[in-house]
Amino acid sequence: MIKELYTFTPEGQPHRTVIRRYTERDFDGLIRIQAECFPPPFPSELWWNKEQLANHVSLFPEGALCLEVEGELAGSMTGLVVAYDEGHPQHTWAEITDEGYIRTHNPQGNSLYVVDISVSPRYRKLGLGKWMMQTMYEVVVQLGLERLLGGAMSGYYKWADRLTPQQYLEEVLAGRLKDPVITFLLRCGRTPVAVLDNYLEDEESLNHAVLMEWRNPFLNGEGIDGAR
């Protein structure tokens, strides 16, 4: 178990919540949550499968987090460690995450990369995504990594006929537009690094994404206490 806390409905009702590492016994529940988050016509073959989930818990268990509300599985967040080059930010989701199988996990890397975050629609008013993000920031600090990376641009399709991806990002940063993912990540303390082209085949983003980072504030240039 990683942490226990109380999350609250908009009306102020508290719910006992646990964030912990997921294990094999959670796999069916995690796939169910993917189905709830991405219902048809989203192709079911793009939901998590058990081979992917087994890789997550064996290759990098520190980055395989799930969340329970009153004992019921309500969401998950998955990451891997990568060697990120600030001078070359362009990449695709498939390249960096190995299509979600995370065989690209590099224990000697410098950055934690978010593969996925999913919260069951039944629990989306409890602020669970922000709590999982905060917990993953703590993993970055514990491992002495430089940053957390990841992102998307899920509302771009509504504005693609009027704005380029970069212009859309600028409108969101100015507060004139809201994007479900970009705005959420900004509220979680993330900042934009670059617009990524052909990141992931996705109708809502038209295959674009905004790479966003959270930098570890405890590093002194060589790592925590000079450990890296």
C-alpha positions in Angstrom: 0.0 0.0 0.0 1.3 3.5 -0.9 -1.2 5.8 0.8 -4.6 6.2 2.4 -6.6 9.4 2.1 -10.1 10.8 1.9 -11.5 12.2 -1.3 -14.6 14.3 -1.5 -17.6 14.7 -3.8 -18.5 18.2 -4.9 -21.1 18.2 -2.1 -18.5 17.4 0.5 -19.1 13.7 1.1 -15.8 12.0 2.1 -14.8 8.6 0.6 -12.0 6.4 2.0 -9.5 6.1 -0.8 -6.3 4.0 -1.2 -3.6 4.4 -3.8 -1.3 1.3 -4.2 0.6 -0.7 -6.7 -1.6 -2.9 -8.8 -1.0 -6.7 -9.0 -2.3 -9.6 -11.1 -5.5 -9.9 -9.1 -6.4 -6.4 -10.3 -6.1 -7.2 -14.1 -9.7 -8.0 -14.8 -10.8 -4.8 -13.0 -8.3 -2.7 -14.8 -9.5 -4.0 -18.2 -13.1 -3.3 -17.1 -12.2 0.3 -16.3 -10.6 0.7 -19.7 -13.8 -0.5 -21.2 -15.8 2.1 -19.2 -13.4 4.9 -20.2 -13.2 3.9 -23.8 -16.6 2.3 -24.8 -17.5 1.2 -28.4 -16.9 2.3 -31.1 -13.4 2.5 -29.5 -11.8 -0.8 -30.5 -11.6 -3.2 -27.6 -8.2 -4.5 -28.8 -6.8 -1.2 -27.7 -7.8 -1.7 -24.1 -5.2 -3.1 -21.7 -4.5 -6.8 -22.2 -3.1 -9.1 -19.5 0.3 -9.4 -21.2 0.7 -5.6 -21.1 -0.4 -5.5 -17.4 1.9 -8.3 -16.5 4.8 -6.4 -18.0 3.9 -3.3 -16.0 4.0 -5.1 -12.7 7.1 -7.1 -13.5 9.3 -4.5 -15.3 8.4 -1.4 -13.3 6.1 -2.1 -10.4 6.8 1.4 -8.9 5.0 2.9 -11.9 1.9 0.6 -11.8 -0.5 2.4 -9.6 -4.2 1.8 -9.0 -6.8 3.5 -6.8 -9.6 2.1 -4.7 -12.6 4.1 -3.4 -14.4 2.4 -0.5 -12.7 -0.9 -1.5 -13.7 -0.7 -5.2 -11.1 -0.4 -8.0 -11.7 3.1 -9.5 -8.7 4.0 -11.6 -5.1 3.4 -12.6 -2.0 5.1 -13.7 1.0 3.5 -15.4 4.5 4.8 -16.1 7.9 3.7 -17.2 11.4 5.3 -17.0 13.0 6.6 -20.2 16.2 8.3 -21.3 14.7 11.6 -22.5 16.7 14.0 -24.6 15.5 17.6 -24.2 17.0 18.5 -27.6 14.8 16.0 -29.4 11.3 16.0 -27.9 9.5 14.5 -30.9 8.3 10.9 -30.5 5.2 8.8 -30.8 3.3 7.0 -28.0 4.0 3.7 -29.6 7.7 4.3 -29.8 8.3 5.4 -26.3 5.9 3.0 -24.5 6.4 0.0 -26.8 2.7 0.0 -27.6 2.0 -0.1 -23.9 4.1 -3.2 -23.2 6.9 -1.0 -21.7 9.7 -3.2 -22.8 11.4 0.1 -23.5 11.6 0.7 -19.7 15.2 1.9 -18.9 16.2 1.7 -15.3 19.1 4.0 -16.0 16.9 6.7 -17.6 16.3 10.2 -16.4 12.5 10.7 -16.7 9.3 9.0 -15.8 6.9 8.8 -18.7 3.1 8.4 -18.2 1.8 5.5 -20.3 -1.9 5.9 -19.3 -4.2 7.3 -16.7 -7.8 6.1 -16.5 -10.5 6.9 -14.0 -13.9 5.1 -14.1 -16.6 7.6 -15.1 -18.5 6.7 -11.9 -15.8 8.3 -9.8 -14.7 11.3 -11.8 -16.0 14.0 -9.5 -13.6 12.9 -6.6 -10.4 14.4 -8.0 -8.8 11.0 -8.3 -6.7 11.8 -11.3 -5.0 14.6 -9.5 -4.2 12.4 -6.5 -2.7 9.7 -8.8 -0.7 12.3 -10.6 0.6 13.6 -7.2 1.6 10.1 -6.2 3.5 9.6 -9.5 5.4 12.9 -8.8 6.4 11.3 -5.5 7.7 8.3 -7.4 9.9 10.7 -9.5 11.3 12.2 -6.3 11.9 8.8 -4.6 13.8 7.5 -7.7 15.8 10.8 -8.1 14.5 11.3 -11.6 14.6 14.7 -13.4 11.0 14.9 -14.5 7.6 13.4 -15.3 6.5 13.5 -18.9 3.4 12.7 -21.0 0.4 14.4 -22.5 -2.4 14.7 -25.0 -4.6 17.2 -26.7 -8.1 15.7 -26.6 -10.2 18.7 -27.5 -8.4 19.9 -30.6 -10.8 18.4 -33.1 -13.4 21.1 -32.2 -11.0 23.8 -33.3 -8.9 22.2 -36.0 -10.6 24.1 -38.8 -9.6 27.4 -37.2 -6.4 26.8 -35.2 -3.1 25.0 -35.7 -2.1 22.7 -32.8 0.3 25.3 -31.6 -2.3 28.1 -31.7 -4.8 25.8 -29.9 -2.2 25.3 -27.1 -1.7 29.0 -26.9 -5.4 29.6 -26.5 -5.6 27.1 -23.7 -2.6 28.6 -21.9 -4.3 32.0 -22.2 -7.4 30.7 -20.6 -9.6 31.4 -23.6 -10.2 27.6 -24.3 -10.2 24.6 -22.1 -8.9 21.2 -23.1 -9.9 18.2 -21.0 -6.3 16.9 -20.8 -4.1 20.0 -21.1 -6.2 22.0 -18.6 -6.2 19.1 -16.2 -2.4 18.7 -16.4 -1.9 22.4 -16.0 -3.9 22.2 -12.8 -1.7 19.3 -11.7 1.5 21.5 -12.0 2.6 20.4 -15.5 4.0 22.8 -18.1 4.1 22.4 -21.9 7.3 21.4 -23.6 6.4 20.8 -27.3 3.6 20.0 -29.6 4.0 16.4 -30.9 2.8 15.4 -34.4 1.6 12.0 -35.3 1.8 11.1 -31.6 -1.2 8.6 -31.5 -4.0 7.7 -33.9 -6.8 9.6 -32.3 -9.9 11.3 -33.7 -10.2 13.9 -30.9 -6.6 15.2 -31.1 -6.3 14.5 -34.8 -3.1 12.6 -33.9 -1.5 15.5 -32.1 -0.4 15.9 -28.4 1.2 18.4 -26.1 4.2 17.0 -24.3 4.0 18.3 -20.7 6.4 17.9 -17.9 6.7 18.2 -14.1 10.3 18.8 -13.0 11.6 17.4 -9.8 12.2 20.4 -7.5 14.5 18.4 -5.2 17.3 17.8 -7.6 20.6 19.7 -7.1 21.9 19.1 -10.6 23.4 15.7 -9.8 20.4 14.0 -8.3 19.0 13.8 -4.7 22.0 14.4 -2.4 24.3 13.9 -5.4 23.2 10.3 -5.7 22.8 10.3 -9.5 
